Amino acid sequence: MLVGSVIQRVAIVGGVRIPFARSYSAYATASNQDMLTAAFRGLVERFHLQGVRLGDVAAGAVIKHSRDYNLVRECVLSSGLDPHTPGLDMQRACGTSLEAAIDIGNKIALGQIEAGIAGGTDSISDAPIVYPRAYQQLLLASYRGRSAWQRLSPWLGLRLKHFKPVLPAVVEPRTGLSMGQSTELMAKQWHITREEQDQLAYDSHLKAAAAWREGFYDDLVVPYLGLKTDNNVRADTTPEKLARLRPSFAADGTLTAGNSTPLTDGASAILLATPEWAAKRSLPVLAHLTHGKAWAVDFSGGKEGLLMAPTYAVPAMLRDASLTLQDFDYYEVHEAFAAQVLCTLKAWESPDYCRDVLGLSAPLGSIARDRLNVKGGSVALGHPFAATGTRIVATLAKLLSGDPKAKRGLISVCTAGGMGVAAIVEQRRLP
């Protein structure tokens, strides 16, 4: 039975992803279907699921071609799973795959299914390029024509401007601002300095590089199209190099290409199940997904920062779990921008914000920075929008399973549209 955001008895067996690649590089010719299929196949092979029927597979992409209307089901059919396994397309911007994990977890908790896969994929390199709506309307008017003249006459309105392609842009329709521009406003509001952002980015790269060197990602990542590791990690970066980069979103801004996530291609997936289902197949249980929460903010009127929804989602989830912000051994806060992470942390420390905005009697307080994104974050590893959530779940589950003293970890993901998704992963075995 579900209570609040509680998801009972949901075992995280493990996760697999392909290396994340800067857009227009290693996966320049790969599609979302290609990449997500590769992640699913890696998971099927890792956990010997060939020919196995799962209860459901939920995943998605933020940037999709119209041809991908049934993306997940198509990937399932090429994954090696029993073809009777259904597939569900989902989309909650950058929180897509974490939301998919919560959805599969809820179905397991309700007893609807015993096991399922959650995942996500995104490609900037293979982004859909469309033509202006006026050209589309011309084509449709011609198609609707009953006579030769009705089919021909719309073409008399054809102009050169109709052939100018319209490229997708990560811009909020209600404000006209890009995510970077929106985060610049947040950074100014919360007085986040360029130095603070560059330091967080530097730490992200160093931690990611160290994790790859020590082999942490070896069993979480399967090679794809000749790439074996994430190709955005910069082990040789320095604060001085980061300080030399120009602002990317405002002439007087503090966000740069170095302290923001790069445009990234990639895919990830995780296997969730009941503990009994996993035991029956001699599969590991790394941790449990125990809570999940989604929230949204009123950003369109300028009242709140676009990426501040996790500041609401996390305390609401903590209330459900009867926990405090300090009751965690690891924190995985998605680094959409270094500034976004810093704004979130500062908000949780602010008595005024926690009282006046979140309605709390006291601030949530601070977290130990040495427990934050300990194997690197999105600034270093990359951020294929829909793939980040399950990348984080797999990383956190492995961290907990490898640390006998650790009990739980917190996940926080901000998304476009002023939304946020949070989750709790615990090592303890549930009754």
Steps between C-alpha positions, in 0.01 A plus 500: 500500500628847413504774763596846380812460295593160648591220260529174692708195414651625175843349446757667276677211329736721302542731206678525169567795275701576195780757536369854484638693203515868420251567224627487142784271604499120543124458455451753223317244284320309777130543573312489829375156404854380428633624833212389721503158335872473578434584866216247520712232335782569744260457790352181353846350453629611840211341688425206269155616399500353148150380422363618837165677509501802732191672634576832334775719360467878545739745339504802275681781324459874522590576139322254271427453135138440405610156383577416864140513617541145638871525580520282810296213360721496190810486717350217708442298184871528416630450854492121534210504746193289435303695236193475723664765724315833465666838466387842620624839373528767770632855510562734792788694346828435683317298765366251246689186598478567874125540455502175300678326790239629744222384267644149471564500875139590571375217278724256684387636838135464402554141394414571138836373375797315644777661298555775247751728336520878517720710278550795271686622194569825322688615195579856401700371203187342349258776594190531281521785249164619375381765259284802589138444590394707200664243274330217687164670459565543128575130461191399695278739304626342179441152640142587593417623151224314319569634152821554305471877554441464874810284525709737287390845618662486848838465331461848351575628850833319523787730601871457567439564872307173513826311448676652800522214755387547858747350747393386847599732782504448876290810559207538735192585291349718776805717559699474179811443710744214465574288803838668528349847492249396764778365720691827463202671665509243781873549550451877534210458742697263723832685461683197362847599389692388193772360726254280689362363173843430354608323818198268489567426133868434573406259779251324272766433236759384752259263672376359168853446374600326823191277484591390147864437599403285797261292288180610671314535170635184338193288574254786458600597147508290183708614200307639206611605151864487598460711813594342833485795739313829532681737267420825677698429818801731524754353740743781413272794565597760759325793668724726292382344172139525606547864603616593149174392334257768386141521625262299282157649568552866592781744435531572871402149606676233704389184316751362252551192288723372779255524790193392303409159366601442139254398231522123524385179329446176691265249663464316830277236659447326835334174603250515788323203658356347813771347721339158443518532121867592523579218743327244282740592216806533725525869415650755738304760692722806525251723680132591516306786347283611790362849430432728208353847457434750221430871535473817292554873549324811368790624288310646207396813688851563622412411859733202526812368332446254217710223656400541865229230517731249676510738796131414548508134397775396738350632828159361404661161446697528822173552689363180348812313604530662845858596417711815508729627227798387703383136526676395179838353424503609135334782307452490126390846387477530123742764375297662224721797577738543788300810591177301526652261754637791702167686493321189627747442782487866600119497502492202735735687734293821493267554800299758303451281193417189697251691715339737250511289184510138614290551812751328726553580866878489456752484214585158364866584561817413315640175367854367517662596169725195509186287464372691196528338154800302618554326165454814296188676383334609181739789435780246454322184388257672265123528497291323234179653634279193551788266587637678807249373758573130462870574462481649849287218648746236378797697633341555841389138536854382432643752747269379774563132430873554522491692827389281793471805725270691266124489543346727238548753224302796371433583133394844380439584133383834362320513166373733232151637550580593858474143630709278722517132591651355817553148631649308791708185456572284805735212559303334777296195412131559551268245663 
